[in-house]
């Protein structure tokens, strides 16, 4: 038993020395984990559609267009409605890239149609041509236009 303990002790010492012991590269934080905070990111590439200006959303939906997050509609907000997935939550910031540009935007709504939909300010910032449809009243409207492939990094 004493011989086995000696062999195991020697194996442990060799393992520590062979791996560099304490303080080697393995003890350093992984990229994205500096300072004890994990900054790992994920991204998804999807079509970003124009959601519509606030006047149009209010008219077409027949409500105040506060959005699913309850923040209220602002045409000047660089925001987007997320798709049906739960990968992003209300208020979460993401870098949105399209047409060689990148801006920070936040989730302000959940899409009714299972798509990523951006505000007027977001599409302007990304140089995505867009425009509103017409609206007479709730249910009596035409959709606007504007879309581009965009990458959301969060």
Buried (B, 14 or more C-beta within 10 A) or exposed (E): EEEEEEEEEEEEEEEEEEEEEEEEEEEEEEEEEEEEEEEEEEEBEBEBBBBBBBEBBBBBBEEEBBBBBEBEBBBEBBBBBBBEEEEBEBEEBBBBBBEEEBBEBBBBBBBEEEBBBBBBBBBBBBEBEBEBBEBEEEEEBEEBEBBBEBBBBB
